[in-house]
Amino acid sequence: MLQIQPVSELRNYNKVLEKVTKDDPVFLTKNGYGKFALVDIEKYDEFTAALELVNKLKKAEKSKHYDFDKIKGDLFS
């Protein structure tokens, strides 16, 4: 369930933190606009690991690569 609350709710921070679970972050608004996210640390670690992997994959896709069949042909011809 999407939980959105004004940042002023942090006056009762224990109440807000109790709502944060691994699968349900709490989003805080400031002046009516989304500004902050309170996320479970395990979920944050999973997110950053996934983002790091995506960045490595993008870098690998941009690097020089070789066709397996061409290499095989060059080696065995």
C-alpha positions in Angstrom: 0.0 0.0 0.0 1.4 3.4 -1.0 1.9 5.5 2.1 2.2 9.3 1.6 2.4 11.7 4.5 3.4 15.3 4.9 6.9 15.9 6.3 5.3 17.6 9.3 4.3 14.1 10.5 7.9 13.5 11.5 7.1 15.3 14.7 5.7 11.9 15.6 8.7 10.1 14.0 8.2 6.8 15.9 4.6 6.6 14.5 5.9 7.2 11.0 8.9 4.8 11.3 6.5 2.0 12.5 4.8 2.2 9.1 8.0 1.6 7.2 8.4 -2.1 6.3 10.6 -3.9 3.8 7.9 -3.9 1.2 6.3 -0.6 2.0 8.3 2.6 2.2 6.8 5.9 3.4 6.9 8.9 1.1 7.0 12.3 2.6 5.7 15.5 1.0 6.9 19.0 1.4 4.5 21.8 0.4 2.3 19.2 -1.3 5.1 17.6 -3.5 6.9 14.4 -3.1 10.3 15.1 -1.5 11.6 12.2 0.7 11.3 8.4 1.0 11.8 6.4 4.1 12.9 2.9 3.1 13.9 -0.2 5.0 17.7 -0.6 5.0 17.5 -4.1 3.5 15.4 -2.9 0.6 17.7 0.0 0.1 20.7 -2.4 0.0 18.9 -4.6 -2.6 18.1 -1.5 -4.7 21.6 -0.2 -4.7 23.0 -3.6 -5.6 20.6 -3.9 -8.4 21.4 -0.4 -9.7 25.1 -1.2 -9.5 24.5 -4.4 -11.6 22.5 -2.4 -14.2 25.3 0.1 -14.5 27.9 -2.6 -15.0 25.7 -4.2 -17.6 25.3 -0.9 -19.5 29.1 -0.4 -19.4 29.7 -3.9 -20.7 27.2 -3.4 -23.5 29.1 -0.3 -24.6 32.5 -2.0 -24.5 34.0 -3.9 -27.4 32.6 -7.3 -27.8 33.3 -10.3 -30.0 31.1 -12.7 -31.8 31.6 -16.3 -30.6 31.2 -17.8 -34.0 33.8 -15.5 -35.5 36.3 -16.3 -32.8 35.6 -20.0 -33.1 36.1 -19.7 -36.9 39.4 -17.8 -36.5 40.7 -20.3 -34.0 39.8 -23.5 -35.9 40.3 -22.4 -39.5 
